[in-house]
Amino acid sequence: MGELTVIAKTEDISPGSGIVAEVDDKNLAVFNVDGNYFVIDNTCIHRGGPLGEGDLNGDVVTCPWHGWDYNVKTGACTNNPDACVKAYAVTLEGSDIKVEL
């Protein structure tokens, strides 16, 4: 297992929302789904929209540019089953949200 990197604090993300975090040249989207935190690549594969700025409904985020939907737990695109963004394993330490990059 590689080194874990803090990408956000739990208090930074309200339940049912997401944020964009830039860490180590990576642009990530971090989501709070009922107190559980999930991290995926921030860039929509359709046209590069910022997923962390999209609307979150349950565990699905909608890209604000063209409406493509992604499961924040798996990174799977519900519009195109052959497409996905990378999902990262999340570790919580106190209020630190950490991922292995």
All heavy atoms as an XYZ file, in Angstrom:
750
protein
N       0.837     -1.180      0.000
C       0.000      0.000      0.000
C       0.878      1.238      0.000
O       1.857      1.327      0.721
C      -0.893     -0.026      1.251
C      -1.882      1.086      1.307
S      -3.100      0.710      2.594
C      -3.550      2.334      3.055
N       0.524      2.216     -0.837
C       1.287      3.447     -0.936
C       0.938      4.429      0.161
O       0.150      4.149      1.059
N       1.504      5.597      0.041
C       1.285      6.643      1.033
C      -0.102      7.266      0.882
O      -0.560      7.539     -0.224
C       2.345      7.715      0.856
C       2.270      8.811      1.886
C       3.395      9.820      1.721
O       4.463      9.447      1.233
O       3.173     10.978      2.096
N      -0.759      7.477      2.016
C      -2.068      8.125      2.020
C      -1.885      9.632      2.088
O      -1.038     10.133      2.821
C      -2.907      7.650      3.200
C      -3.305      6.182      3.180
C      -3.999      5.792      4.486
C      -4.221      5.899      2.006
N      -2.690     10.354      1.307
C      -2.615     11.804      1.228
C      -3.934     12.411      1.679
O      -5.004     11.979      1.236
C      -2.334     12.246     -0.224
O      -1.104     11.641     -0.649
C      -2.226     13.746     -0.332
N      -3.860     13.422      2.550
C      -5.066     14.133      2.977
C      -5.539     14.994      1.814
O      -4.774     15.791      1.260
C      -4.789     15.029      4.208
C      -6.039     15.833      4.576
C      -4.326     14.198      5.388
N      -6.815     14.832      1.420
C      -7.342     15.631      0.319
C      -8.429     16.603      0.754
O      -8.754     17.533      0.032
C      -7.857     14.749     -0.827
C      -8.958     13.814     -0.349
C      -6.727     13.979     -1.455
C      -9.713     13.181     -1.482
N      -8.999     16.374      1.938
C     -10.045     17.269      2.452
C     -10.310     16.915      3.906
O      -9.800     15.921      4.427
C     -11.331     17.138      1.636
N     -11.114     17.740      4.546
C     -11.597     17.492      5.909
C     -13.087     17.185      5.825
O     -13.790     17.721      4.955
C     -11.387     18.723      6.797
C      -9.935     19.139      6.950
C      -9.277     18.300      7.973
C      -7.900     18.870      8.327
N      -7.212     18.027      9.277
N     -13.575     16.360      6.722
C     -14.989     15.995      6.684
C     -15.883     17.218      6.803
O     -16.935     17.282      6.155
C     -15.332     14.982      7.790
O     -14.944     15.519      9.061
C     -14.631     13.654      7.562
N     -15.465     18.219      7.560
C     -16.295     19.414      7.727
C     -16.342     20.286      6.466
O     -17.168     21.196      6.365
C     -15.841     20.245      8.933
C     -14.407     20.716      8.877
C     -13.415     19.793      9.571
O     -13.727     18.606      9.826
O     -12.305     20.267      9.862
N     -15.488     19.983      5.475
C     -15.475     20.749      4.226
C     -16.612     20.368      3.283
O     -16.893     21.099      2.325
C     -14.160     20.532      3.465
C     -12.943     21.052      4.207
O     -13.100     21.940      5.075
O     -11.830     20.560      3.925
N     -17.251     19.202      3.532
C     -18.218     18.677      2.567
C     -19.524     18.337      3.275
O     -19.592     17.400      4.073
C     -17.676     17.421      1.871
C     -16.249     17.652      1.377
C     -18.588     17.008      0.719
C     -15.523     16.397      0.993
N     -20.561     19.080      2.982
C     -21.881     18.831      3.567
C     -22.458     17.536      2.994
O     -22.172     17.182      1.842
C     -22.836     19.974      3.233
O     -22.340     21.185      3.718
N     -23.289     16.830      3.770
C     -23.940     15.626      3.236
C     -24.708     15.946      1.952
O     -25.341     17.001      1.830
C     -24.891     15.210      4.355
C     -24.265     15.771      5.599
C     -23.644     17.069      5.171
N     -24.590     15.064      0.974
C     -25.282     15.247     -0.291
C     -24.621     16.223     -1.244
O     -25.246     16.699     -2.173
N     -23.324     16.486     -1.014
C     -22.626     17.426     -1.892
C     -21.209     16.934     -2.173
O     -20.759     15.932     -1.618
C     -22.580     18.818     -1.261
O     -21.785     18.826     -0.107
N     -20.527     17.678     -3.033
C     -19.154     17.348     -3.389
C     -18.315     18.597     -3.520
O     -18.835     19.717     -3.569
N     -17.008     18.387     -3.562
C     -16.057     19.477     -3.776
C     -14.986     19.002     -4.751
O     -14.851     17.804     -5.009
C     -15.384     19.950     -2.466
C     -14.537     18.832     -1.850
C     -16.406     20.485     -1.483
C     -13.588     19.295     -0.756
N     -14.225     19.945     -5.247
C     -13.064     19.651     -6.082
C     -11.824     19.811     -5.223
O     -11.698     20.793     -4.485
C     -13.006     20.590     -7.302
C     -11.733     20.360     -8.102
C     -14.239     20.409     -8.170
N     -10.914     18.844     -5.313
C      -9.648     18.909     -4.578
C      -8.506     18.648     -5.553
O      -8.565     17.699     -6.336
C      -9.631     17.878     -3.450
N      -7.492     19.494     -5.497
C      -6.309     19.300     -6.329
C      -5.149     18.914     -5.434
O      -4.777     19.665     -4.539
C      -6.000     20.555     -7.122
C      -7.058     20.855     -8.165
C      -6.683     21.984     -9.088
O      -5.481     22.145     -9.380
O      -7.593     22.687     -9.520
N      -4.612     17.713     -5.689
C      -3.533     17.178     -4.872
C      -2.545     16.443     -5.780
O      -2.956     15.613     -6.605
C      -4.073     16.193     -3.811
C      -2.950     15.625     -2.968
C      -5.108     16.852     -2.925
N      -1.260     16.745     -5.624
C      -0.212     16.063     -6.389
C      -0.531     15.998     -7.879
O      -0.492     14.931     -8.498
C       0.021     14.647     -5.847
C       0.617     14.648     -4.453
O       1.105     15.702     -4.010
O       0.593     13.589     -3.800
N      -0.897     17.118     -8.477
C      -1.205     17.220     -9.905
C      -2.421     16.404    -10.327
O      -2.604     16.115    -11.503
C       0.004     16.813    -10.761
C       1.188     17.739    -10.562
O       0.967     18.953    -10.342
O       2.330     17.247    -10.616
N      -3.237     16.002     -9.367
C      -4.480     15.285     -9.669
C      -5.660     16.184     -9.320
O      -5.657     16.855     -8.292
C      -4.566     13.980     -8.892
C      -3.570     12.944     -9.361
C      -3.941     11.580     -8.832
C      -2.964     10.537     -9.271
N      -3.090     10.181    -10.669
N      -6.664     16.150    -10.172
C      -7.878     16.908     -9.974
C      -8.961     15.896     -9.580
O      -9.360     15.068    -10.410
C      -8.226     17.634    -11.279
C      -9.206     18.738    -11.089
O      -9.649     19.018     -9.979
N      -9.578     19.377    -12.172
N      -9.389     15.943     -8.325
C     -10.291     14.930     -7.776
C     -11.616     15.539     -7.347
O     -11.695     16.712     -6.985
C      -9.634     14.253     -6.565
C      -8.267     13.624     -6.819
C      -7.663     13.152     -5.512
C      -8.378     12.479     -7.808
N     -12.655     14.715     -7.371
C     -13.969     15.092     -6.860
C     -14.212     14.267     -5.600
O     -14.053     13.048     -5.605
C     -15.045     14.810     -7.899
N     -14.572     14.946     -4.515
C     -14.784     14.300     -3.215
C     -16.242     14.506     -2.823
O     -16.731     15.638     -2.821
C     -13.858     14.920     -2.137
C     -13.950     14.127     -0.845
C     -12.417     15.013     -2.635
N     -16.924     13.420     -2.466
C     -18.358     13.471     -2.183
C     -18.679     12.927     -0.794
O     -18.014     12.013     -0.308
C     -19.133     12.650     -3.227
C     -18.955     13.164     -4.616
C     -18.005     12.606     -5.455
C     -19.718     14.217     -5.086
C     -17.823     13.086     -6.740
C     -19.543     14.712     -6.367
C     -18.597     14.137     -7.194
N     -19.726     13.489     -0.204
C     -20.259     13.036      1.083
C     -21.646     12.454      0.810
O     -22.581     13.177      0.492
C     -20.350     14.203      2.058
C     -20.924     13.831      3.408
O     -21.585     12.809      3.573
N     -20.705     14.686      4.389
N     -21.754     11.127      0.913
C     -23.026     10.431      0.743
C     -23.425      9.885      2.106
O     -22.896      8.874      2.561
C     -22.918      9.288     -0.290
C     -24.252      8.559     -0.430
C     -22.449      9.822     -1.645
N     -24.304     10.617      2.783
C     -24.799     10.201      4.105
C     -23.666      9.909      5.098
O     -23.703      8.923      5.827
C     -25.705      8.976      3.975
C     -26.945      9.258      3.156
O     -27.490     10.389      3.256
O     -27.370      8.369      2.391
N     -22.643     10.759      5.099
C     -21.538     10.598      6.037
C     -20.459      9.638      5.582
O     -19.484      9.411      6.296
N     -20.609      9.071      4.390
C     -19.572      8.231      3.779
C     -18.933      9.040      2.664
O     -19.628      9.720      1.897
C     -20.177      6.938      3.222
C     -20.757      6.089      4.318
O     -20.061      5.667      5.222
N     -22.062      5.856      4.257
N     -17.615      8.948      2.550
C     -16.874      9.788      1.626
C     -16.329      8.965      0.470
O     -15.819      7.858      0.678
C     -15.754     10.528      2.367
C     -16.337     11.448      3.408
C     -16.601     10.999      4.694
C     -16.697     12.745      3.068
C     -17.195     11.826      5.631
C     -17.283     13.580      3.999
C     -17.536     13.114      5.280
O     -18.136     13.930      6.205
N     -16.456      9.526     -0.742
C     -16.025      8.850     -1.949
C     -15.242      9.827     -2.806
O     -15.550     11.019     -2.844
C     -17.237      8.316     -2.724
C     -18.046      7.346     -1.918
C     -19.153      7.783     -1.204
C     -17.677      6.021     -1.836
C     -19.893      6.904     -0.433
C     -18.414      5.126     -1.065
C     -19.521      5.563     -0.363
N     -14.232      9.294     -3.509
C     -13.366     10.124     -4.343
C     -13.260      9.493     -5.727
O     -12.988      8.292     -5.846
C     -11.963     10.264     -3.713
C     -11.039     11.073     -4.619
C     -12.051     10.906     -2.333
N     -13.486     10.324     -6.751
C     -13.309      9.914     -8.137
C     -12.530     11.003     -8.864
O     -12.396     12.122     -8.364
C     -14.658      9.657     -8.856
C     -15.537     10.913     -8.860
C     -15.393      8.463     -8.238
C     -16.835     10.782     -9.661
N     -12.019     10.661    -10.054
C     -11.412     11.700    -10.878
C     -12.464     12.762    -11.153
O     -13.645     12.455    -11.350
C     -10.887     11.122    -12.192
C      -9.548     10.429    -12.036
O      -8.790     10.785    -11.114
O      -9.246      9.541    -12.854
N     -12.045     14.005    -11.184
C     -12.971     15.130    -11.330
C     -13.416     15.363    -12.771
O     -14.403     16.035    -13.015
C     -12.325     16.406    -10.786
C     -13.283     17.566    -10.758
O     -14.417     17.460    -10.305
N     -12.840     18.697    -11.272
N     -12.731     14.807    -13.741
C     -12.968     15.137    -15.134
C     -13.896     14.142    -15.817
O     -13.575     12.963    -15.950
C     -11.626     15.194    -15.894
O     -10.760     16.108    -15.203
C     -11.818     15.655    -17.319
N     -15.048     14.631    -16.274
C     -15.997     13.812    -17.024
C     -15.339     13.352    -18.322
O     -14.713     14.157    -19.021
C     -17.260     14.619    -17.325
S     -18.479     13.750    -18.344
N     -15.498     12.078    -18.654
C     -14.855     11.566    -19.866
C     -15.561     12.015    -21.134
O     -15.003     11.932    -22.213
C     -14.740     10.037    -19.838
C     -16.115      9.401    -19.703
C     -13.833      9.589    -18.722
C     -16.103      7.911    -19.924
N     -16.765     12.538    -21.032
C     -17.504     12.975    -22.210
C     -16.880     14.225    -22.819
O     -16.449     14.214    -23.960
C     -18.978     13.218    -21.860
C     -19.772     13.790    -22.967
N     -20.421     15.006    -22.853
C     -20.026     13.342    -24.212
C     -21.044     15.263    -23.993
N     -20.826     14.268    -24.830
N     -16.805     15.314    -22.032
C     -16.251     16.564    -22.542
C     -15.426     17.311    -21.505
O     -15.203     18.502    -21.630
C     -17.368     17.484    -23.032
C     -18.131     16.987    -24.225
C     -17.296     17.148    -25.486
N     -17.979     16.539    -26.606
C     -18.189     17.131    -27.751
N     -17.769     18.341    -27.964
N     -18.801     16.483    -28.723
N     -15.016     16.620    -20.436
C     -14.108     17.223    -19.473
C     -14.745     18.078    -18.397
O     -14.062     18.860    -17.749
N     -16.055     17.943    -18.197
C     -16.741     18.732    -17.173
C     -16.261     18.408    -15.773
O     -15.759     17.311    -15.508
N     -16.412     19.347    -14.837
C     -15.959     19.173    -13.452
C     -16.996     18.422    -12.601
O     -17.960     19.012    -12.128
C     -15.774     20.611    -12.971
C     -16.809     21.385    -13.741
C     -16.921     20.711    -15.076
N     -16.786     17.144    -12.382
C     -17.766     16.324    -11.668
C     -17.988     16.791    -10.234
O     -19.102     16.694     -9.714
C     -17.344     14.855    -11.695
C     -17.285     14.237    -13.094
C     -16.765     12.809    -13.021
C     -18.637     14.308    -13.777
N     -16.959     17.320     -9.592
C     -17.095     17.793     -8.222
C     -18.027     18.979     -8.083
O     -18.453     19.323     -6.985
N     -18.377     19.620     -9.184
C     -19.310     20.739     -9.183
C     -20.716     20.314     -9.607
O     -21.619     21.142     -9.703
C     -18.800     21.838    -10.120
C     -17.485     22.433     -9.663
C     -16.924     23.445    -10.644
O     -17.667     23.912    -11.535
O     -15.726     23.763    -10.534
N     -20.887     19.014     -9.862
C     -22.175     18.510    -10.313
C     -23.145     18.268     -9.164
O     -22.780     18.312     -7.994
N     -24.407     18.019     -9.523
C     -25.444     17.707     -8.535
C     -25.334     16.246     -8.127
O     -25.202     15.365     -8.986
C     -26.831     17.978     -9.105
C     -27.099     19.459     -9.300
O     -26.567     20.273     -8.514
O     -27.854     19.804    -10.224
N     -25.409     16.001     -6.821
C     -25.336     14.653     -6.278
C     -26.729     14.214     -5.862
O     -27.407     14.909     -5.104
C     -24.380     14.630     -5.076
C     -24.083     13.274     -4.451
C     -23.362     12.363     -5.445
C     -23.236     13.455     -3.198
N     -27.162     13.064     -6.381
C     -28.454     12.488     -6.032
C     -28.195     11.059     -5.571
O     -27.916     10.189     -6.399
C     -29.396     12.514     -7.241
C     -30.782     12.033     -6.894
O     -31.115     11.843     -5.737
N     -31.594     11.841     -7.913
N     -28.240     10.854     -4.256
C     -27.848      9.545     -3.717
C     -26.370      9.349     -3.945
O     -25.557     10.157     -3.509
N     -26.020      8.272     -4.670
C     -24.605      8.023     -4.953
C     -24.254      8.288     -6.423
O     -23.268      7.785     -6.935
C     -24.200      6.610     -4.532
C     -24.997      5.522     -5.234
O     -25.821      5.830     -6.108
O     -24.783      4.342     -4.896
N     -25.068      9.099     -7.098
C     -24.827      9.431     -8.500
C     -24.651     10.940     -8.651
O     -25.479     11.722     -8.198
C     -25.992      8.944     -9.395
C     -25.805      9.403    -10.829
C     -26.104      7.424     -9.341
N     -23.540     11.325     -9.303
C     -23.291     12.738     -9.596
C     -23.556     12.973    -11.078
O     -23.227     12.135    -11.920
C     -21.854     13.167     -9.216
C     -20.792     12.449    -10.029
C     -21.703     14.671     -9.314
N     -24.155     14.117    -11.372
C     -24.434     14.501    -12.746
C     -23.467     15.600    -13.159
O     -23.362     16.629    -12.495
C     -25.887     15.009    -12.889
O     -26.776     13.969    -12.485
C     -26.191     15.407    -14.321
N     -22.768     15.367    -14.261
C     -21.831     16.364    -14.768
C     -22.603     17.639    -15.102
O     -23.622     17.589    -15.796
C     -21.114     15.837    -16.007
S     -19.983     17.048    -16.729
N     -22.116     18.790    -14.623
C     -22.840     20.041    -14.854
C     -22.809     20.517    -16.307
O     -23.584     21.387    -16.677
C     -22.142     21.034    -13.926
C     -20.772     20.497    -13.740
C     -20.912     19.001    -13.806
N     -21.951     19.978    -17.139
C     -21.850     20.454    -18.517
C     -22.853     19.786    -19.453
O     -23.523     20.467    -20.205
C     -20.446     20.251    -19.054
C     -19.437     21.215    -18.493
C     -19.624     22.119    -17.475
C     -18.087     21.357    -18.893
N     -18.468     22.806    -17.232
C     -17.503     22.361    -18.089
C     -17.307     20.725    -19.836
C     -16.183     22.749    -18.227
C     -15.994     21.105    -19.971
C     -15.428     22.122    -19.173
N     -22.928     18.455    -19.449
C     -23.767     17.764    -20.430
C     -24.619     16.654    -19.831
O     -25.218     15.871    -20.576
C     -22.907     17.193    -21.569
C     -22.157     18.245    -22.310
N     -20.812     18.428    -22.166
C     -22.584     19.212    -23.162
C     -20.418     19.445    -22.919
N     -21.475     19.942    -23.531
N     -24.671     16.554    -18.506
C     -25.601     15.640    -17.861
C     -25.210     14.180    -17.803
O     -26.058     13.346    -17.506
N     -23.960     13.852    -18.034
C     -23.558     12.453    -17.876
C     -23.542     12.129    -16.384
O     -23.135     12.963    -15.557
C     -22.191     12.209    -18.492
C     -22.233     12.043    -19.986
C     -22.970     12.771    -20.870
C     -21.509     11.095    -20.747
N     -22.735     12.334    -22.150
C     -21.840     11.304    -22.112
C     -20.594     10.099    -20.426
C     -21.297     10.534    -23.130
C     -20.058      9.347    -21.456
C     -20.411      9.550    -22.789
N     -23.970     10.913    -16.035
C     -24.078     10.481    -14.641
C     -23.008      9.457    -14.296
O     -22.732      8.551    -15.101
C     -25.448      9.851    -14.377
C     -26.591     10.841    -14.491
O     -26.394     12.016    -14.139
O     -27.679     10.419    -14.928
N     -22.453      9.596    -13.081
C     -21.416      8.679    -12.596
C     -21.754      8.229    -11.178
O     -22.146      9.048    -10.346
C     -20.047      9.367    -12.562
C     -19.529      9.735    -13.926
C     -19.892     10.937    -14.515
C     -18.694      8.875    -14.623
C     -19.425     11.276    -15.777
C     -18.221      9.212    -15.878
C     -18.592     10.411    -16.448
O     -18.130     10.740    -17.695
N     -21.540      6.956    -10.907
C     -21.663      6.446     -9.554
C     -20.398      6.850     -8.803
O     -19.291      6.487     -9.220
C     -21.825      4.925     -9.571
C     -22.031      4.357     -8.200
O     -21.201      4.519     -7.313
N     -23.140      3.682     -8.014
N     -20.546      7.601     -7.710
C     -19.366      8.102     -6.996
C     -18.656      7.000     -6.217
O     -17.505      7.170     -5.831
C     -19.716      9.288     -6.069
C     -20.283     10.446     -6.878
C     -20.656      8.900     -4.951
N     -19.312      5.876     -5.998
C     -18.685      4.750     -5.286
C     -17.754      3.955     -6.198
O     -16.720      3.462     -5.755
C     -19.754      3.818     -4.718
C     -20.603      4.457     -3.641
C     -21.662      3.489     -3.152
C     -22.517      4.132     -2.068
N     -23.581      3.211     -1.605
N     -18.133      3.837     -7.471
C     -17.392      2.973     -8.399
C     -16.731      3.710     -9.549
O     -15.844      3.169    -10.210
C     -18.332      1.924     -9.003
O     -19.308      2.595     -9.816
C     -19.021      1.104     -7.921
N     -17.201      4.917     -9.860
C     -16.721      5.655    -11.016
C     -17.413      5.268    -12.312
O     -17.141      5.843    -13.363
N     -18.339      4.295    -12.264
C     -19.024      3.831    -13.468
C     -19.964      4.904    -14.007
O     -20.673      5.567    -13.252
C     -19.810      2.561    -13.167
N     -19.974      5.052    -15.326
C     -20.850      5.996    -16.004
C     -22.162      5.293    -16.325
O     -22.157      4.244    -16.976
C     -20.188      6.503    -17.282
S     -21.222      7.635    -18.225
N     -23.277      5.844    -15.867
C     -24.558      5.198    -16.110
C     -25.072      5.465    -17.525
O     -25.926      4.727    -18.006
C     -25.614      5.638    -15.073
O     -25.812      7.041    -15.180
C     -25.170      5.296    -13.664
N     -24.545      6.486    -18.212
C     -24.939      6.779    -19.589
C     -24.256      5.859    -20.585
O     -24.779      5.613    -21.660
C     -24.587      8.228    -19.976
C     -25.223      9.229    -19.069
O     -24.724      9.449    -17.975
N     -26.321      9.820    -19.495
N     -23.069      5.387    -20.229
C     -22.275      4.555    -21.119
C     -21.593      3.481    -20.274
O     -20.558      3.745    -19.661
C     -21.239      5.413    -21.848
C     -20.392      4.621    -22.813
O     -20.388      3.394    -22.820
N     -19.645      5.333    -23.637
N     -22.144      2.278    -20.243
C     -21.599      1.217    -19.380
C     -20.143      0.853    -19.667
O     -19.479      0.255    -18.824
C     -22.515      0.023    -19.652
C     -23.725      0.578    -20.301
C     -23.328      1.860    -20.965
N     -19.632      1.203    -20.852
C     -18.242      0.891    -21.187
C     -17.265      1.958    -20.699
O     -16.065      1.824    -20.883
C     -18.089      0.739    -22.703
C     -18.850     -0.462    -23.225
O     -18.976     -1.464    -22.499
O     -19.339     -0.387    -24.374
N     -17.795      3.027    -20.091
C     -16.958      4.156    -19.675
C     -16.966      4.294    -18.155
O     -17.927      3.928    -17.489
C     -17.471      5.438    -20.306
N     -15.877      4.824    -17.628
C     -15.817      5.101    -16.190
C     -14.668      6.056    -15.906
O     -13.779      6.238    -16.728
C     -15.672      3.828    -15.367
S     -14.147      2.937    -15.648
N     -14.737      6.670    -14.729
C     -13.620      7.459    -14.223
C     -13.016      6.668    -13.067
O     -13.677      5.796    -12.485
C     -14.057      8.872    -13.760
C     -14.528      9.697    -14.947
C     -15.112      8.808    -12.688
N     -11.789      6.970    -12.739
C     -11.124      6.244    -11.658
C     -11.753      6.589    -10.318
O     -12.022      7.750    -10.018
C      -9.633      6.571    -11.625
C      -8.897      5.777    -10.567
C      -7.406      5.957    -10.628
C      -6.767      5.114     -9.549
N      -5.325      5.144     -9.592
N     -11.995      5.560     -9.511
C     -12.460      5.721     -8.131
C     -11.295      5.362     -7.206
O     -10.531      4.435     -7.490
C     -13.650      4.822     -7.860
N     -11.165      6.103     -6.127
C     -10.064      5.922     -5.182
C     -10.592      5.394     -3.856
O     -11.661      5.820     -3.400
C      -9.350      7.256     -4.930
C      -8.699      7.830     -6.165
C      -9.436      8.573     -7.081
C      -7.355      7.625     -6.418
C      -8.852      9.098     -8.217
C      -6.751      8.154     -7.560
C      -7.509      8.883     -8.452
O      -6.924      9.400     -9.577
N      -9.833      4.499     -3.241
C     -10.182      4.022     -1.906
C      -9.960      5.163     -0.914
O      -8.964      5.876     -0.987
C      -9.326      2.817     -1.531
N     -10.900      5.322     -0.004
C     -10.861      6.412      0.971
C     -10.610      5.855      2.362
O     -11.175      4.828      2.743
C     -12.193      7.195      0.960
C     -12.228      8.235      2.066
C     -12.406      7.847     -0.392
N      -9.769      6.538      3.109
C      -9.516      6.222      4.510
C      -9.810      7.470      5.327
O      -9.393      8.567      4.953
C      -8.042      5.803      4.719
O      -7.767      4.660      3.921
C      -7.764      5.486      6.181
N     -10.545      7.307      6.418
C     -10.800      8.422      7.331
C      -9.914      8.269      8.558
O      -9.824      7.190      9.140
C     -12.260      8.442      7.792
C     -13.302      8.859      6.765
C     -14.682      8.799      7.382
C     -13.012     10.248      6.251
N      -9.254      9.362      8.932
C      -8.479      9.409     10.174
C      -8.923     10.685     10.887
O      -8.514     11.777     10.485
C      -6.983      9.413      9.904
C      -6.455      8.076      9.430
C      -4.942      8.052      9.296
O      -4.268      8.994      9.764
O      -4.441      7.093      8.689
N      -9.773     10.534     11.881
C     -10.355     11.698     12.536
C     -11.209     12.415     11.516
O     -12.097     11.831     10.904
N     -10.904     13.689     11.278
C     -11.652     14.444     10.270
C     -10.914     14.521      8.934
O     -11.378     15.182      8.004
C     -11.954     15.856     10.778
O     -10.744     16.581     10.936
N      -9.785     13.821      8.821
C      -9.012     13.815      7.567
C      -9.559     12.780      6.594
O      -9.720     11.603      6.953
C      -7.541     13.496      7.824
C      -6.801     14.592      8.548
O      -7.285     15.750      8.542
O      -5.739     14.293      9.131
N      -9.836     13.216      5.367
C     -10.206     12.310      4.289
C      -8.928     12.060      3.495
O      -8.338     12.993      2.953
C     -11.294     12.937      3.388
C     -12.530     13.282      4.216
C     -11.639     11.967      2.252
C     -13.543     14.140      3.466
N      -8.519     10.792      3.433
C      -7.259     10.444      2.788
C      -7.489      9.454      1.662
O      -8.386      8.607      1.724
C      -6.296      9.800      3.789
C      -5.874     10.723      4.923
C      -4.888     10.024      5.831
C      -4.299     10.962      6.854
N      -3.232     10.297      7.633
N      -6.659      9.565      0.626
C      -6.659      8.599     -0.467
C      -5.225      8.209     -0.787
O      -4.285      8.945     -0.509
C      -7.336      9.135     -1.748
C      -8.800      9.397     -1.536
C      -6.631     10.342     -2.292
N      -5.115      7.035     -1.405
C      -3.815      6.604     -1.907
C      -3.724      7.020     -3.367
O      -4.559      6.616     -4.181
C      -3.662      5.089     -1.788
C      -2.338      4.588     -2.268
C      -2.204      3.069     -2.175
O      -3.036      2.441     -1.502
O      -1.264      2.539     -2.786
N      -2.763      7.877     -3.669
C      -2.607      8.348     -5.039
C      -1.536      7.536     -5.718
O      -1.460      7.280     -6.813
C      -2.243      9.843     -5.067
C      -3.258     10.748     -4.378
C      -2.759     12.177     -4.349
C      -4.580     10.698     -5.125
